[in-house]
Amino acid sequence: MGVIKKIIFADDNSMHRSLLKSNLRAAGAELGIDFEILGEGEDGVQLLDLYSKAVPGSVDIVFSDIRMPNMDGLSALVKIQQLNPKQKMVMVSSEDLQKMDIANAAHGEAARKTLEQSQRMDLLNKVAERIRKNIVEDGKTNSILTGCEKLMLDPIWIAEQYGASGYLRKPYDQGKTKEILQHLLNPSKIKFLAKA
């Protein structure tokens, strides 16, 4: 193998972490790239710790589950983008986008009537700002994912708004993993890639 790309990732499910590593090895063999795993975590707190300890600029791609304990992946995304706005980061979830849209439509009609999307984004941006400043306030939302749920905002769309490079739906699949890696490693990449 010629090129070495360095990766860190977090997922609270050990089986999913093993599957991602296996898919990275297989995709790397097909693409002629050796993926070096610099570290893996079980939540956003561990992901941030791994990222902070890495040599600045050494991490090529970060993979993060969206729904994790202690710190969700969207909150970790906001913190990592604060450290390095150019960091390539793929958000991963087992949630079905279409099911989320249906659920949001059914349960969020009152919220939508009360607050327009721009107003909901303004509120979520306040949550993001508290996260960036490490401020935790009692009685306030202190998680991007919780904010998405309360404000009826699609977490995948929010991931894109906050700088994620792409999205993978679980379970990790070798073909989808290879496709998003090709997309991310292409220097002309300009657009968020969502694979359902």
C-alpha positions as CSV (number, residue, x, y, z in Angstrom):
1,M,0.0,0.0,0.0
2,G,1.2,3.5,-0.8
3,V,-0.8,6.2,0.9
4,I,-1.5,6.1,4.6
5,K,-4.6,7.9,5.9
6,K,-5.1,8.4,9.7
7,I,-8.5,8.0,11.2
8,I,-10.1,8.3,14.7
9,F,-13.7,7.3,15.4
10,A,-16.3,6.8,18.1
11,D,-19.2,4.5,18.5
12,D,-20.7,3.2,21.7
13,N,-21.3,-0.2,20.2
14,S,-18.1,-2.4,20.1
15,M,-19.5,-4.6,17.3
16,H,-20.0,-1.5,15.2
17,R,-16.4,-0.3,16.0
18,S,-15.1,-3.7,14.8
19,L,-17.2,-3.6,11.7
20,L,-15.9,-0.1,10.8
21,K,-12.3,-1.2,11.2
22,S,-12.9,-4.3,9.0
23,N,-14.6,-2.2,6.3
24,L,-11.8,0.4,6.4
25,R,-9.2,-2.4,5.9
26,A,-11.2,-3.9,3.0
27,A,-11.9,-0.5,1.4
28,G,-8.3,0.4,1.8
29,A,-7.2,-2.7,0.0
30,E,-9.4,-1.9,-2.9
31,L,-8.4,1.8,-3.0
32,G,-4.7,1.2,-2.5
33,I,-4.8,3.1,0.8
34,D,-3.6,2.0,4.2
35,F,-5.9,3.4,7.0
36,E,-4.1,3.8,10.3
37,I,-6.5,3.9,13.3
38,L,-5.1,6.5,15.7
39,G,-7.7,5.7,18.2
40,E,-11.3,4.7,18.9
41,G,-13.7,5.9,21.5
42,E,-17.1,5.0,23.0
43,D,-18.6,8.5,23.2
44,G,-18.0,12.1,22.1
45,V,-16.0,12.8,25.2
46,Q,-13.4,10.1,24.3
47,L,-13.5,11.2,20.7
48,L,-12.6,14.8,21.6
49,D,-9.8,13.5,23.9
50,L,-8.4,11.4,21.1
51,Y,-8.6,14.4,18.7
52,S,-7.1,16.8,21.1
53,K,-4.1,14.4,21.7
54,A,-3.4,13.9,18.0
55,V,-0.7,15.9,16.3
56,P,-2.5,19.0,14.8
57,G,-3.5,18.3,11.2
58,S,-2.6,14.6,11.4
59,V,-6.1,13.2,11.4
60,D,-7.4,12.8,7.9
61,I,-11.0,11.6,8.7
62,V,-13.1,11.4,11.9
63,F,-16.1,9.0,12.0
64,S,-18.6,9.5,14.8
65,D,-21.9,7.9,15.7
66,I,-24.6,10.5,16.3
67,R,-26.3,8.9,19.3
68,M,-23.8,8.2,22.1
69,P,-23.8,8.6,25.9
70,N,-22.0,11.4,27.7
71,M,-21.6,13.5,24.6
72,D,-23.5,12.9,21.4
73,G,-21.7,13.0,18.0
74,L,-23.3,16.2,16.9
75,S,-21.9,18.0,20.0
76,A,-18.5,16.4,19.4
77,L,-18.7,17.6,15.7
78,V,-19.3,21.2,16.9
79,K,-16.2,21.0,19.2
80,I,-14.0,19.4,16.6
81,Q,-15.0,22.0,13.9
82,Q,-14.1,24.7,16.5
83,L,-10.6,23.2,16.7
84,N,-10.3,22.6,13.0
85,P,-13.0,23.9,10.6
86,K,-11.5,21.9,7.7
87,Q,-11.6,18.6,9.5
88,K,-13.3,15.9,7.4
89,M,-15.9,14.2,9.6
90,V,-18.5,11.6,8.8
91,M,-21.5,11.2,11.0
92,V,-23.0,7.7,11.4
93,S,-26.4,6.7,12.6
94,S,-28.8,3.7,12.5
95,E,-31.8,6.0,12.2
96,D,-33.7,5.9,9.0
97,L,-33.9,9.4,7.4
98,Q,-37.3,8.7,5.9
99,K,-38.7,7.5,9.3
100,M,-37.2,10.5,11.0
101,D,-38.9,12.8,8.4
102,I,-42.3,11.0,9.1
103,A,-41.8,11.2,12.8
104,N,-40.9,14.9,12.6
105,A,-44.0,15.6,10.4
106,A,-46.3,13.7,12.8
107,H,-44.9,15.0,16.1
108,G,-43.5,18.4,15.2
109,E,-46.4,20.1,13.6
110,A,-47.1,22.2,16.7
111,A,-43.4,23.1,17.0
112,R,-43.2,24.0,13.3
113,K,-46.3,26.3,13.6
114,T,-44.9,28.0,16.7
115,L,-41.4,28.5,15.4
116,E,-40.1,28.8,11.9
117,Q,-37.0,26.8,10.9
118,S,-34.8,29.9,11.1
119,Q,-36.0,30.5,14.7
120,R,-35.3,26.9,15.6
121,M,-31.8,27.1,14.1
122,D,-31.2,30.3,16.1
123,L,-32.1,28.4,19.3
124,L,-29.9,25.5,18.4
125,N,-27.1,27.8,17.6
126,K,-27.3,29.1,21.2
127,V,-26.9,25.5,22.4
128,A,-23.9,25.1,20.0
129,E,-22.3,28.3,21.4
130,R,-22.6,27.0,24.9
131,I,-21.0,23.7,23.9
132,R,-18.1,25.6,22.2
133,K,-17.6,27.6,25.3
134,N,-17.9,24.6,27.6
135,I,-20.8,26.1,29.4
136,V,-23.3,23.8,31.0
137,E,-26.4,25.5,32.4
138,D,-29.0,23.9,34.6
139,G,-32.5,23.8,33.0
140,K,-31.1,24.5,29.5
141,T,-30.4,22.1,26.7
142,N,-26.7,21.3,26.7
143,S,-26.6,18.8,23.8
144,I,-27.0,19.3,20.0
145,L,-28.8,16.0,19.6
146,T,-31.3,16.8,22.4
147,G,-31.7,20.3,20.9
148,C,-32.6,18.7,17.5
149,E,-35.1,16.4,19.2
150,K,-36.8,19.3,21.1
151,L,-36.8,21.6,18.2
152,M,-37.8,18.9,15.7
153,L,-34.7,19.4,13.5
154,D,-33.3,16.6,11.4
155,P,-30.0,15.6,13.0
156,I,-28.5,14.7,9.6
157,W,-29.3,18.1,8.2
158,I,-27.9,19.7,11.3
159,A,-24.7,17.6,10.9
160,E,-24.3,19.2,7.4
161,Q,-25.0,22.7,8.7
162,Y,-22.3,22.3,11.4
163,G,-19.6,21.1,9.0
164,A,-19.8,17.4,8.7
165,S,-18.4,16.1,5.4
166,G,-20.8,13.2,5.0
167,Y,-23.2,10.7,6.5
168,L,-23.3,6.9,6.7
169,R,-26.2,4.8,7.8
170,K,-25.6,1.8,10.0
171,P,-24.9,-1.0,9.8
172,Y,-21.5,-0.2,8.3
173,D,-21.3,-1.6,4.9
174,Q,-18.1,-2.1,2.9
175,G,-19.5,-0.7,-0.3
176,K,-20.9,2.4,1.4
177,T,-17.8,2.9,3.4
178,K,-15.6,2.7,0.3
179,E,-17.9,5.1,-1.6
180,I,-17.7,7.8,1.1
181,L,-14.0,7.4,1.5
182,Q,-13.5,7.9,-2.2
183,H,-15.7,11.0,-1.9
184,L,-13.7,12.4,1.0
185,L,-10.3,11.7,-0.4
186,N,-11.1,13.4,-3.7
187,P,-9.5,16.9,-3.4
188,S,-12.4,18.4,-5.5
189,K,-14.9,17.4,-2.8
190,I,-17.2,20.3,-2.2
191,K,-20.5,18.8,-1.1
192,F,-22.0,16.9,1.8
193,L,-22.5,13.3,1.0
194,A,-25.5,11.5,2.5
195,K,-25.8,7.8,1.9
196,A,-29.1,6.2,3.2
